[in-house]
Amino acid sequence: MTITDPHELMELYIKDRTGEKAKSTLYKDRDHLNQFCVWCDEQGIESVQDIDGSHFLEYKFHLRQRIADSTIRNHFSTLRTFFKFCKRIDATDGNQELHTKLETPDFAKGDLSRDDMMDFDEVKKLLQYFGKFEYATVKHAMFVVFWHTGCRRGALRGLDLEDYKPVQQRENGRYGLIRFKHRPESGTPLKNKENGEREVIIWPQHGDIIEDYIEMKRRGKVDEYSRKPLFTGPNGRYSASNIQAFIYAISRPCYYTNECPHNREMDDCEARYYEKASKCPSSISPHPMRRASITYHLEEKDWTYEASSGRFDVSVDVLKEHYDQSTDEGRRKTRASMFFDGDQGVI
């Protein structure tokens, strides 16, 4: 007898994919499919053979009331693969071709680059949490630098104490500076080597956090090359894997809201442990967090391509193809007005 029940097919799909995909990916797939199955129950849909394209449109509207457009794209990608599986095992009617009706929803220009990004409102909540409950800790200061410079994790870990220049009055305004430097001989190369070296402006409100961290919370550690890292843990300079685990951990909604959007019992969730934070469906790694930062500054703060290219160490062509969400060329401002118009925002 052919199985057509969405719940049973979900279990078959997960079993079929076990061993082919990472556990964290399967966990996210199960979460997406479980939400779809619950919606099917609410709609009285008991068989995948009763589903047509109009149901996917209704489901998209349903999701839009709950999650960001960028996250909906991930849901639909999971469903598309799921319904390819259903067709392969003859669970769907031969003429349905449901996976072809699941082309990823067409949201904003360039939305492909926003897959798995952290929603800007969620970043604001995270920064508010840090400001209230973990002010000027190493986590707070490290994320402030990561978010506001959009740097790669290798560049973040390579910062030394001397690379931060405190906020003071300089030409055209009052600000601090962070210098990213290529130091391969002592274990902290930049991806683009000498071409990736740069000094970036740090607004006063962010500089205050960094300087309070340095004064009150920074551990007086050196690394194996006798350099003084800006961000220090119990053993000195953070490793790349330390920073990866850090971003996974702080991007869990339960970390900064004490609530779970996935209807899990937080005390029983395996992702509650720091070292298993990547198992949370909402957690992300440093690369998409960097993508979110760059996209935010282009889309929400109207930064120019040229200014962004230098700050984020990304070519203008890449910015135009993968990060720019604007459809109004008139929104682009000059570099000077972008940096010194006095409106740098709160996140």
ROLOGU-629298 format. One record per residue (C-alpha): x, y, z; residue in one letter. Coordinates in steps of 0.2 Angstrom, whole numbers, plus 5000, padded with zeros to 4 digits. Layout:
XYZa...
end
This chain:
500050005000m500750174995t501150295009i500450475006t500250545024d501350695026p501950645043h502450465038e503250525022l504350655033m504950505043e505450405028l506250555020y507350595036i507750405037k508250405018d509350555020r510250495036t512050475032g512050585017e511850745026k512550825042a511550795057k511250985059s510550995042t509450845045l508850935061y508451085051k507550985038d506450895051r506051065059d505451135042h504450985037l503650965054n503051145053q502351105036f501450945042c500651035057v500051165044w499351025033c498450955049d497651125052e497051125034q496350955035g497650885022i497850705025e498750655009s500150734998v499050684983q497750814989d499050954988i499251074973d500051244969g498751344978s499251264994h501051314993f500451494990l499351485006e500851415015y501951555010k500751685017f500551575033h502451585035l502651765031r501551805047q502851715057r504651725050i505751825038a505651815020d507451755019s507051605031t505451565020i506751535006r507551395016n505851315020h505351305002f507051234997s506851095010t505051065003l505651054985r506850914990t505550825000f504350824986f505650764974k505850614986f503950594986c503950574967k505350454967r504450334979i502750364970d501950444985a501250584974t500150564959d501050544943g500450704936n500750814951q502550864949e502450954965l504250994966h504151104950t502851204959k503951244973l505151364964e505851474978t504751624981p505251784972d505651904985f506852054984a508252074971k509751984976g508851874989d509851724985l511251804995s510151815010r509851625013d510251585031d510651765036m510151825053m508651945052d509152125056f507752135069d508551985078e510252065077v509552215086k508752105099k510452025102l511352185103l510052245116q510352095126y512252115126f511952295131g510852255146k511552085152f513352065146e513952235143y515752255138a516152065140t517251985127v515751915118k514952095117h516452185111a516952045099m515152045091f515152235090v516752225080v516152085070f514452165065w515052335063h516652295052t515852145043g517552065045c517951885042r518251775057r520151755053g520251945053a519351955069l520451835078r522051915071g521752085079l522952135092d522752265106l523752385097e522652375082d521252475091y521452655091k520352745104p518952865100v519553045098q519353195087q520053165070r519953245053e518053255048n517353185065g517553095081r517852915080y519052765084g520052655072l520352465069i521752405059r521652235050f523452175046k524152025037h525351935049r525551755041p527251735050e526351735067s524851635063g523551765058t523551795039p522151885030l521151805016k521751935003n523451955011k524252125010e522752184999n521552145014g522552265025e521452415030r520952535043e519152555047v518152685057i517252645073i515852755079w515952825096p514552725103q515352565098h517052625103g516452655121d516052465122i517652415115i518652525127e517552475142d517952295138y519852335136i519852425153e518752315163m518552135155k520052095144r521151955151r523052005150g523551865139k524851845126v524851715112d526251595107e527151735097y527151855112s525851965104r524352035114k522751985106p521252115107l520051975111f520751855124t520051695131g520751585145p522151515134n522551675125g522051715107r520451635101y520551505087s519451505071a518451365078s518151455095n517451605084i516351485074q515651405090a515351585097f514351645082i513351485082y512951505101a512451685101i511351675086s510151545095r508551645099p508451565116c510151645120y509551825119y507651815121t507551665133n506151595121e506151465107c505351495091p505351315086h504251255100n505551155109r505751125128e507251225131m507851125145d507850965135d508551035118c510250975113e510651145106a510551225123r512351165126y513651285119y514651155110e513051095101k512351265097a512451225079s511051105081k509751245083c508851275067p509051465069s510951465073s512151525059i513951515056s515151665054p515051675035h513151715034p513251825049m514551925039r513451925024r512051995035a513152135041s513652185024i511852175017t511252275032y512452415029h512052425010l510152405012e509752495028e511152625029k511352665011d513252645010w514052664994t514852514985y516552604985e516552635004a515852465008s517152374997s518652455006g517852425024r517252245021f518652185009d517452134995v517552194977s516252314970v515652174958d515352054972v514452174982l513252224967k512952034963e512751964980h512352094993y511452254986d509552244989q509152414983s508052444968t508252634969d509952704963e509552864971g509752794988r511652784986r512552924995k514352984994t515652915005r515853075015a514053095019s513852915023m515252925036f515053095043f513153135042d512953105061g511752955058d512652795060q511152705068g511052595084v511452425076i
end
